[in-house]
Amino acid sequence: MAQEILSVAIWKPVPEMEAASLATLSELMSIVSAKGYGRDLLYRDRESNYVFLRYWKSEDARRAAQEDPDMLRCWARLGNEIQPVKVFETLAEVPLTSAKR
């Protein structure tokens, strides 16, 4: 079974574009879900930063999404609606082992 890949993006909406950016993101999340590319979560902090988490189903799913015309249209639109703060394309889980006492 393929391992999920976590991507994280922290962003702020361009002034006067918050509603539009959230609508585009909602459309993007619907595409990801409908096409089985992965799953998404969206959070917001107190300074109006949005934190977007995407769990890609696999590397193959991520690659397919990067070539999907529906996804490309949404990403292009989103590029005019948000200001990225920080993007982590691939985060790997760090397994922790419990220390023996």
C-alpha positions, 0 to 999 in steps of 0.5 A: 500500500502506498504511503500518504504524503503530507503537504502544508501551505500557509497563506494569506488572502490577497486584500479583498480576495478572501471570499474568492480564495476560499471558494477556489480552495473549496473547489480544489478540495472537491476535485481532490476528493472526487478524483481520489487524489487525497484529503484536505484540511483547512485551519486559520490562526488568529493573525488571518493566516490559513494553514492548508494540509493535504494528505496525498494518497500517494506519489502517483496521485500527486503526479496525476493531480499536477497534470489534471486540467481541473486542478491546474485551472484552480491553482492558476486562479488561486495564484491571483487570490492568495499570498503564500507565506510558507509551503512544505511540498513533502513532510515525512513523519518522524517515528518516535520510539519510547525511551526505556525507563 
